[in-house]
Amino acid sequence: MSLSSVLYKGKAFLTPRNSTDSIGKSTGFIFPKVDTAIDGEDCDHDCETCEIQYPKGFKIDEDEKLYGHVNGFATHMLVATGKTDWVKDVSDEKESVMMAVRDCKIEPSNGKLMLSASNMPLPTHEPYPPQHRPTTILLLPAFTFIDNVTPATIPQLINDHISPAPTTSTPLDHPDASSQTLTSTPFQTRPCHHKYLILMCSQRTRDARCGQSAPLLKREFERHLRPLGLYRDMHDARPGGVGIYFISHVGGHKFSANIMVYRRADAVGQRREVADVIGNANGDVVDRDKGSGMEGEEDTVGSEKEAKGWEEEEGAQCIWLARVRPEDCEGIIKYTILQGKVVKPERQLRGGFDRAKGLTSW
């Protein structure tokens, strides 16, 4: 199944709806399922070149219903810790931002905050006592990094940045509530330049299967993303592409591996029409015949210029999958990440949101 053969058929279902009905009544899911008539006869096939396998004895629940059985959330906060595993409940990490969020008496006014520790690297600072050590958070679906966050500043963070932030149900054309001038703030904000995010649970202390599956899936995702010029590691600041982060427990470890795919508004065609496609180094979708002519070549010339005006886009979708195996990675890139479709929704789709259509699964 060749990634370079995929065709993206125009702008995808962009009319906002107030209904929580699915895209297709026949499927019952808010994201479209791949269709052999449109996507090719091999669209639902596993990768034939995948050599990575889970350890023997890697068993999961294959029977319980997945779709629609996740707890809804309004915003999602990833905290940089520089680690891939944590204490069983990350809010028990002593003198951490996660503990401060749990213990804060101020709650976000815009709905439930989902909290995840992540392997994002800690900022380089002079030595600080733990309670005063600054870190960075990534706020979703705003696609915004906030620097200089400490446990002591969590109340101000919630008031100034989380409560005014867009949520999973905020329309994409909402007024910018975060543009208000803050007279005094310890924080620095900057956009997350990735066009797509893959979040994978890696927390071994909650379930060994999460600790086993996450690094194996990352290797397989990277193998397919690099030829497309879409892979971004932790220190790659180029605009666009796919950022891959490990996060703490999201629930449902018996369905390992769990991954959450975030797609920015420009990825769903909210800003412009797109042609037949594969992603270039900027993460934009281009007609390969009009590109460099060399499959997988990274278009580094002018990529920053092309990204201007796109880098502050918000997240439009989150597609939450489970029971993901290495042989699924190629199809997830080809269809879920690049097109917003799901290959195996009956077996793998847990839920998500789509702000372009005004839909959530909870």
C-alpha positions in Angstrom: 0.0 0.0 0.0 1.9 3.1 -1.2 1.5 6.3 0.7 2.3 8.3 -2.4 -0.8 7.0 -4.2 -3.3 8.7 -2.0 -5.6 11.3 -3.5 -7.4 13.9 -1.4 -10.8 14.7 -2.8 -11.3 18.4 -2.3 -12.4 20.1 0.9 -13.7 17.7 3.5 -17.2 18.2 4.9 -16.9 21.8 6.1 -20.4 22.9 6.8 -20.8 23.4 10.6 -23.7 21.6 12.2 -25.4 22.0 15.6 -26.5 18.3 15.6 -24.5 15.6 17.2 -25.5 13.2 14.3 -22.8 11.3 12.6 -21.4 12.2 9.2 -23.1 9.2 7.7 -26.1 7.7 9.4 -25.1 4.3 8.1 -21.8 4.4 10.0 -22.8 6.1 13.2 -19.4 7.8 13.6 -18.5 11.5 13.5 -15.5 10.8 11.2 -15.9 9.1 7.8 -14.7 5.6 7.2 -12.4 4.8 4.3 -14.3 3.7 1.2 -12.8 1.3 -1.3 -14.8 3.0 -4.1 -13.1 6.3 -3.3 -9.8 5.4 -1.6 -8.9 2.3 -3.5 -9.3 -1.4 -2.9 -6.3 -1.6 -0.5 -7.5 1.3 1.8 -8.4 -1.0 4.6 -5.4 -3.3 4.3 -2.6 -3.6 6.9 0.9 -2.5 6.0 2.7 -5.3 4.1 6.2 -4.0 4.9 5.8 -3.6 8.7 8.4 -5.7 10.5 7.8 -4.4 14.0 5.7 -6.7 16.3 4.4 -6.4 19.8 6.0 -8.7 22.4 4.6 -12.2 22.8 1.8 -12.2 25.3 0.6 -8.7 24.4 -3.1 -9.3 24.9 -5.9 -6.6 25.0 -9.6 -6.5 25.2 -11.0 -7.0 21.7 -14.7 -7.4 22.7 -15.8 -4.3 24.6 -17.5 -1.5 22.6 -15.3 1.5 22.2 -17.1 4.3 20.4 -18.6 7.0 22.5 -17.3 5.6 25.8 -14.7 8.3 26.6 -15.1 11.1 29.0 -15.6 14.4 27.2 -13.3 17.4 27.8 -13.1 21.0 26.8 -9.4 21.7 26.8 -6.3 19.5 27.0 -3.1 20.5 28.7 0.2 18.7 28.1 2.9 19.4 30.7 6.6 19.1 29.7 8.4 16.8 32.1 11.2 15.3 30.0 10.0 11.8 31.1 8.1 9.0 29.4 6.8 7.4 32.6 5.4 8.8 35.8 3.9 7.9 39.2 0.7 6.0 38.8 -1.4 9.2 39.2 0.6 12.1 37.6 -1.1 14.6 39.9 0.7 12.9 42.8 4.1 14.0 41.4 5.4 16.0 44.3 5.7 19.8 43.7 4.7 19.4 40.1 2.5 21.5 37.8 0.2 18.5 37.6 -0.2 18.4 41.4 -0.8 22.2 41.4 -3.6 21.8 38.8 -5.3 19.1 40.9 -5.1 21.1 44.1 -6.0 24.5 42.6 -9.3 25.9 43.9 -9.9 27.7 40.6 -11.4 25.7 37.8 -11.5 26.7 34.2 -14.7 28.5 33.3 -14.9 27.0 29.8 -15.3 23.4 30.8 -13.4 20.3 31.8 -9.6 20.4 31.6 -7.9 17.1 30.5 -4.4 17.0 32.1 -1.5 14.9 30.7 2.1 14.7 31.6 4.3 14.5 28.5 7.8 13.8 27.4 8.2 17.3 26.0 11.7 18.4 27.2 12.0 20.7 30.2 13.3 24.1 29.4 16.9 24.8 30.2 17.1 27.0 33.2 19.3 27.7 36.1 18.7 25.3 39.0 15.5 26.0 40.9 13.7 24.4 43.8 11.1 22.0 42.3 8.2 24.2 43.3 9.7 27.2 41.4 11.1 25.3 38.4 9.5 26.7 35.2 8.2 24.3 32.6 6.2 24.5 29.4 2.7 23.4 28.6 1.0 22.8 25.3 -2.7 23.8 25.4 -5.1 22.1 23.0 -7.1 22.6 20.8 -5.5 26.1 20.9 -2.2 24.7 19.6 -0.4 27.1 21.9 2.8 26.6 23.9 2.9 28.5 27.2 6.3 28.9 28.8 7.5 29.8 32.3 4.7 27.9 34.1 5.3 26.9 37.7 3.1 25.3 40.3 2.7 28.7 42.0 1.4 30.3 38.8 -1.4 27.8 38.0 -4.3 30.0 39.3 -3.1 32.8 37.0 -2.6 30.3 34.1 -6.2 29.1 34.4 -7.6 32.6 34.6 -5.5 34.2 31.9 -5.0 31.5 29.4 -7.1 28.3 29.9 -10.5 29.8 30.6 -10.4 32.2 27.6 -9.0 29.5 25.3 -11.0 27.8 22.6 -12.5 24.4 23.5 -13.4 21.2 21.7 -16.9 22.6 21.0 -15.9 26.2 20.1 -16.7 27.1 16.5 -13.6 27.7 14.4 -14.8 31.2 13.5 -15.1 32.3 17.1 -13.9 35.8 18.2 -10.3 35.7 19.6 -10.9 36.0 23.4 -7.3 35.5 24.1 -6.2 38.7 22.3 -6.9 40.8 25.4 -3.8 42.6 26.7 -2.5 41.2 30.0 -1.0 43.9 32.0 1.3 41.7 34.1 2.0 38.1 33.3 4.9 35.7 33.9 4.1 33.6 30.9 5.3 33.7 27.3 3.1 32.2 24.6 4.0 30.9 21.1 2.1 28.9 18.5 2.7 25.2 18.1 3.8 25.0 14.4 3.0 21.4 13.9 0.1 20.8 11.5 -0.7 17.4 13.1 0.0 15.9 16.5 0.1 12.2 17.5 -0.2 11.7 21.3 0.5 8.2 22.6 0.1 6.8 26.1 3.5 5.5 27.3 2.8 5.2 31.0 4.2 1.9 32.0 3.2 2.4 35.7 -0.4 2.2 34.7 0.0 -0.6 32.3 3.1 -2.3 30.9 1.4 -2.6 27.5 1.4 1.2 27.1 5.1 1.3 27.9 5.8 -1.4 25.4 3.6 -0.2 22.5 4.4 3.6 22.5 8.1 3.4 21.5 7.4 0.7 18.9 4.6 2.7 17.3 6.8 5.8 17.3 9.4 3.9 15.3 6.9 2.7 12.7 5.2 6.2 12.4 8.7 7.7 11.9 9.6 5.1 9.2 6.6 6.3 7.1 6.7 10.0 7.9 10.4 10.6 7.1 10.1 9.9 3.3 7.2 12.4 3.2 9.2 15.1 4.9 6.6 15.2 7.7 8.4 13.8 10.7 9.3 16.3 13.4 11.3 15.4 16.5 11.3 17.2 19.8 13.8 19.8 18.7 12.6 20.3 15.1 11.2 23.8 14.9 10.3 23.7 11.2 6.6 24.6 10.5 4.1 21.9 9.6 4.7 18.2 9.8 3.7 15.7 12.5 4.8 16.0 16.1 4.8 12.8 18.1 4.5 13.1 21.9 4.3 10.5 24.7 1.7 11.3 27.3 0.3 9.9 30.6 -2.7 7.6 31.1 -5.8 8.6 29.1 -8.0 5.8 30.2 -8.7 2.5 28.5 -5.3 0.9 28.8 -6.9 -2.5 28.3 -7.4 -1.3 24.7 -3.7 -0.5 24.2 -2.4 1.2 22.2 -4.3 4.4 22.6 -3.4 7.3 20.4 -5.0 10.8 19.9 -4.6 12.5 16.5 -5.0 16.3 16.6 -5.4 18.0 13.2 -5.1 21.8 12.8 -7.8 23.8 11.0 -5.7 24.2 7.9 -5.4 20.4 7.8 -9.1 20.0 7.3 -9.2 22.5 4.5 -10.7 25.3 6.5 -8.5 27.9 5.1 -8.2 26.9 1.4 -8.9 24.2 -1.2 -6.4 21.5 -1.5 -5.4 19.4 -4.4 -4.3 15.8 -4.9 -1.8 15.2 -2.4 0.9 14.3 -0.2 2.5 16.4 2.5 5.5 18.5 1.7 8.1 19.5 4.3 5.9 22.3 5.5 3.1 19.9 6.2 0.9 21.6 3.6 -0.9 19.4 1.1 0.4 19.7 -2.5 -0.1 18.1 -5.8 2.9 15.8 -6.2 3.0 16.4 -10.0 3.3 20.1 -9.4 6.0 19.7 -6.7 9.6 18.9 -7.0 9.0 15.7 -9.0 11.0 13.6 -6.5 8.9 11.5 -4.2 9.5 12.2 -0.6 11.8 15.1 -1.2 11.7 17.7 1.5 10.8 21.2 0.2 12.9 23.2 2.6 13.3 26.2 0.2 10.6 28.7 0.9 8.8 26.5 3.4 8.9 29.1 6.1 7.5 31.7 3.7 4.6 29.3 2.8 3.9 28.8 6.5 3.3 32.5 7.3 -0.2 33.1 8.3 -0.8 29.4 9.0 1.3 28.9 12.1 -1.3 30.2 14.5 -4.1 27.9 13.4 -6.1 26.1 16.1 -6.9 22.5 16.3 -10.0 21.5 14.4 -10.2 17.8 15.1 -9.1 15.1 17.5 -9.5 11.5 16.4 -9.0 9.1 19.4 -8.1 5.6 18.4 -7.3 2.4 20.4 -6.2 -1.1 19.7 -3.6 0.3 17.4 -0.8 -2.0 16.2 2.3 -1.3 14.2 0.8 -2.6 11.0 -1.9 0.1 11.3 0.5 3.0 11.2 0.8 3.4 7.5 -3.0 3.6 7.1 -3.3 6.0 10.0 -0.9 8.4 8.3 -2.4 8.0 4.9 -6.0 8.4 5.8 -6.5 9.5 9.4 -3.7 12.1 9.7 -3.7 13.4 6.2 -7.4 13.0 5.4 -9.4 12.8 8.7 -10.8 9.3 7.8 -10.7 6.2 10.0 -9.7 2.8 8.6 -11.1 0.6 11.2 -13.7 2.6 13.1 -15.7 -0.4 14.4 -12.6 -1.8 16.1 -10.5 1.3 16.9 -12.4 4.5 17.1 -13.1 5.7 20.7 -14.3 9.2 19.9 -13.2 12.7 19.3 -14.4 16.1 18.2 -14.7 18.1 15.0 -15.0 21.8 15.4 -15.5 22.4 11.7 -18.7 20.5 11.8 -19.7 21.3 15.4 -19.6 17.6 16.4 -18.4 15.7 19.4 -18.7 12.0 20.3 -19.6 12.6 23.9 
